[in-house]
């Protein structure tokens, strides 16, 4: 079902190109972007921005007016740029390869009207119009744009609404079915931020940008005269694909994208707020939420400081007291059965979904998908991939069957703060828990004790596992330790795949430095007897000599 947006104003050609780049981030193989509008409306400008975002910023992207189609190699699939202006029938489009292009890659189609309605089901329609006061020069008056999503683009189009560059004005040109205008004067991102801070009584706070991480969120420390600082979280919904619908089938999750497959929160403020309030009801030190706006993606939070476990350990303090406190917090968390949903004041509760077999399969698939892109000559045969999936299937099943606790999901020394002035478990400050799920109790333990970012001595890991088991939360300690090793191995593989993707796709070479530690952790886990068959697979298809 089509899902149209209001008309919006793009300030100039650069804004049109940036919108193309934003759309590129959500484009998948088998999908089309259809560009409508008169000559001079900016169709080729938007197409150029999209294609350069998927190839190279300086890629030559000529108009295919005379060639009819130009093809480009993207990082994951080819992109075919069609200009159908000179065609006389829909059949001609398929004669020049439109159907074949969608079988293997994505298509950007100018003048899709020539297809007489025979359009791809998975597509984003983009209408571009010239405002009355503008001419052919986009520097004068800009361009109007309206997006309509079809298939998986219905959800993705919603995400693009807030991210349209310089979309500082909505123009109510098209009425809704009941006759009311659909334009509502949305603000640009910076204006939204200012409005939110003003409404929160923080218009005069001095903003200090904070270092970023691997997420799409950003943080700013807000300084107020004579008062403790606060933290502004900026989490634009448009930056990511949609979160997982609790009732979605595996096929629907796959169509919705990676966040739905992995059951990630998709940068949603209500996910953070729901998890935060739940943790605080247990007496744990998640930051107090001062104000939040789900629709615009902002929250103001208590500032828990900068005293990370990681920094204190790096400064030479003994690590064991910090890890003991972190394990004791998990014991407290695991004493309480995980809820099915997390209340969010004034909004629909956020579902606490199970980290299920499909999410775990998506995790294991990352390594064979992305590692070959970093290692020239590394390939996996169909048999190797079939064996890979078969070997992980029982481990994934154990992970889903054992999912019973609230799992932070990113529980490690970079996300834990030492709050020296507080007492008991409240000494441990919690960050970055918005992707929480219902998961196996081992998950947060090995995230902490087999940290991708720093070495944790095997003796310390063993001592902390013993401390956890001494709490007698696990009826069968041997079975728990077996699950711990198996799921930790799965997590090692997941992280190697993520790091490979960050390096190969996102151009972040610093993550290569973490890979040797991950291989060491993987080999250590594979030494367990019940993982012998998985070790044979690695020895055969991914020996030490083939690793990066």
KAHUQUI-V795983 format. One record per residue. N is the residue number from 1. RES is the residue in one letter. OMEGA is omega in whole degrees, -180 to 180 (* if undefined). Layout:
# KAHUQUI-V795983
N:RES:OMEGA
N:RES:OMEGA
This chain:
# KAHUQUI-V795983
1:X:-180
2:X:-175
3:X:-172
4:X:177
5:X:172
6:X:170
7:X:177
8:X:-178
9:X:171
10:X:-169
11:X:-174
12:X:-179
13:X:178
14:X:179
15:X:178
16:X:179
17:X:180
18:X:175
19:X:175
20:X:179
21:X:177
22:X:180
23:X:-180
24:X:-177
25:X:-179
26:X:-174
27:X:-180
28:X:175
29:X:-179
30:X:-176
31:X:-179
32:X:169
33:X:-176
34:X:-173
35:X:-180
36:X:175
37:X:-178
38:X:175
39:X:179
40:X:-177
41:X:179
42:X:-178
43:X:-179
44:X:177
45:X:179
46:X:179
47:X:-180
48:X:178
49:X:179
50:X:-176
51:X:179
52:X:178
53:X:-179
54:X:-179
55:X:-178
56:X:-178
57:X:-179
58:X:-179
59:X:173
60:X:-179
61:X:179
62:X:175
63:X:180
64:X:-178
65:X:-176
66:X:178
67:X:-179
68:X:179
69:X:172
70:X:-177
71:X:-178
72:X:178
73:X:175
74:X:-178
75:X:-176
76:X:-178
77:X:177
78:X:177
79:X:178
80:X:-179
81:X:-177
82:X:168
83:X:-172
84:X:-173
85:X:-173
86:X:180
87:X:179
88:X:179
89:X:179
90:X:-177
91:X:-179
92:X:179
93:X:-179
94:X:176
95:X:-180
96:X:167
97:X:-179
98:X:-179
99:X:180
100:X:180
101:X:-179
102:X:177
103:X:-174
104:X:-175
105:X:-179
106:X:-178
107:X:170
108:X:-170
109:X:170
110:X:-176
111:X:178
112:X:176
113:X:-178
114:X:-180
115:X:176
116:X:176
117:X:180
118:X:-170
119:X:176
120:X:-178
121:X:-180
122:X:-175
123:X:171
124:X:176
125:X:179
126:X:176
127:X:177
128:X:-179
129:X:180
130:X:178
131:X:-178
132:X:-175
133:X:-175
134:X:174
135:X:-179
136:X:-180
137:X:-178
138:X:178
139:X:180
140:X:174
141:X:177
142:X:180
143:X:173
144:X:-179
145:X:174
146:X:-178
147:X:174
148:X:-178
149:X:175
150:X:-179
151:X:-178
152:X:-179
153:X:176
154:X:179
155:X:-178
156:X:179
157:X:177
158:X:-180
159:X:-178
160:X:-174
161:X:-175
162:X:-174
163:X:-178
164:X:-175
165:X:178
166:X:176
167:X:-171
168:X:-177
169:X:172
170:X:-177
171:X:-174
172:X:-180
173:X:-174
174:X:179
175:X:171
176:X:-178
177:X:-179
178:X:173
179:X:-179
180:X:179
181:X:-178
182:X:175
183:X:-178
184:X:175
185:X:177
186:X:-179
187:X:171
188:X:-174
189:X:-179
190:X:178
191:X:175
192:X:180
193:X:180
194:X:-180
195:X:180
196:X:180
197:X:178
198:X:179
199:X:-180
200:X:180
201:X:-174
202:X:-176
203:X:-175
204:X:-180
205:X:177
206:X:-174
207:X:176
208:X:-180
209:X:180
210:X:180
211:X:179
212:X:177
213:X:-177
214:X:-177
215:X:176
216:X:178
217:X:171
218:X:-174
219:X:177
220:X:175
221:X:-177
222:X:-178
223:X:179
224:X:-179
225:X:175
226:X:-178
227:X:178
228:X:177
229:X:176
230:X:179
231:X:171
232:X:173
233:X:178
234:X:-174
235:X:-177
236:X:-179
237:X:-176
238:X:-174
239:X:-174
240:X:174
241:X:-172
242:X:173
243:X:-175
244:X:169
245:X:-177
246:X:-177
247:X:-176
248:X:174
249:X:176
250:X:-180
251:X:178
252:X:177
253:X:179
254:X:180
255:X:-178
256:X:176
257:X:-171
258:X:-179
259:X:180
260:X:178
261:X:-176
262:X:-176
263:X:174
264:X:-173
265:X:176
266:X:174
267:X:-177
268:X:179
269:X:-179
270:X:175
271:X:179
272:X:-176
273:X:180
274:X:179
275:X:180
276:X:-177
277:X:177
278:X:-180
279:X:-180
280:X:176
281:X:178
282:X:-180
283:X:-178
284:X:-172
285:X:161
286:X:-177
287:X:175
288:X:177
289:X:-178
290:X:-180
291:X:176
292:X:178
293:X:-175
294:X:-174
295:X:-179
296:X:174
297:X:177
298:X:172
299:X:172
300:X:-172
301:X:168
302:X:176
303:X:180
304:X:177
305:X:-174
306:X:-173
307:X:-178
308:X:173
309:X:-175
310:X:-178
311:X:-180
312:X:178
313:X:178
314:X:180
315:X:174
316:X:178
317:X:178
318:X:-176
319:X:-169
320:X:180
321:X:179
322:X:180
323:X:176
324:X:179
325:X:-180
326:X:178
327:X:178
328:X:177
329:X:178
330:X:177
331:X:178
332:X:-178
333:X:-176
334:X:175
335:X:-176
336:X:177
337:X:-178
338:X:175
339:X:177
340:X:178
341:X:-175
342:X:-178
343:X:177
344:X:-176
345:X:177
346:X:-176
347:X:174
348:X:178
349:X:177
350:X:-179
351:X:173
352:X:-173
353:X:178
354:X:173
355:X:-165
356:X:-175
357:X:179
358:X:177
359:X:180
360:X:176
361:X:176
362:X:180
363:X:-178
364:X:-180
365:X:-177
366:X:-176
367:X:-179
368:X:178
369:X:-169
370:X:-178
371:X:178
372:X:179
373:X:178
374:X:-174
375:X:180
376:X:179
377:X:179
378:X:176
379:X:177
380:X:180
381:X:177
382:X:180
383:X:179
384:X:-179
385:X:178
386:X:177
387:X:179
388:X:-178
389:X:-179
390:X:-179
391:X:-178
392:X:-174
393:X:-180
394:X:178
395:X:176
396:X:180
397:X:177
398:X:179
399:X:-180
400:X:-178
401:X:-178
402:X:-177
403:X:-175
404:X:-176
405:X:171
406:X:-180
407:X:177
408:X:174
409:X:178
410:X:-169
411:X:-179
412:X:-169
413:X:176
414:X:-179
415:X:179
416:X:-179
417:X:176
418:X:-179
419:X:-168
420:X:-176
421:X:-180
422:X:-174
423:X:176
424:X:-179
425:X:179
426:X:175
427:X:-177
428:X:176
429:X:-174
430:X:178
431:X:163
432:X:-175
433:X:-174
434:X:179
435:X:-177
436:X:178
437:X:167
438:X:-173
439:X:176
440:X:-179
441:X:178
442:X:-168
443:X:-178
444:X:178
445:X:-178
446:X:171
447:X:179
448:X:-168
449:X:173
450:X:-173
451:X:179
452:X:-170
453:X:-178
454:X:180
455:X:171
456:X:-176
457:X:178
458:X:179
459:X:178
460:X:177
461:X:-179
462:X:180
463:X:-180
464:X:175
465:X:177
466:X:179
467:X:179
468:X:-178
469:X:178
470:X:177
471:X:175
472:X:174
473:X:-177
474:X:-177
475:X:-178
476:X:-177
477:X:-179
478:X:178
479:X:179
480:X:-179
481:X:176
482:X:176
483:X:180
484:X:-178
485:X:-177
486:X:-179
487:X:174
488:X:177
489:X:176
490:X:180
491:X:175
492:X:-179
493:X:178
494:X:-177
495:X:176
496:X:178
497:X:179
498:X:179
499:X:178
500:X:179
501:X:179
502:X:-179
503:X:-172
504:X:-175
505:X:-171
506:X:177
507:X:-179
508:X:-173
509:X:-178
510:X:-179
511:X:177
512:X:-179
513:X:-179
514:X:-173
515:X:179
516:X:178
517:X:-178
518:X:177
519:X:178
520:X:179
521:X:179
522:X:-179
523:X:179
524:X:179
525:X:-179
526:X:178
527:X:177
528:X:-174
529:X:-176
530:X:175
531:X:-175
532:X:-179
533:X:177
534:X:177
535:X:178
536:X:179
537:X:-180
538:X:179
539:X:-177
540:X:-170
541:X:-178
542:X:179
543:X:-178
544:X:-177
545:X:-178
546:X:-175
547:X:178
548:X:*
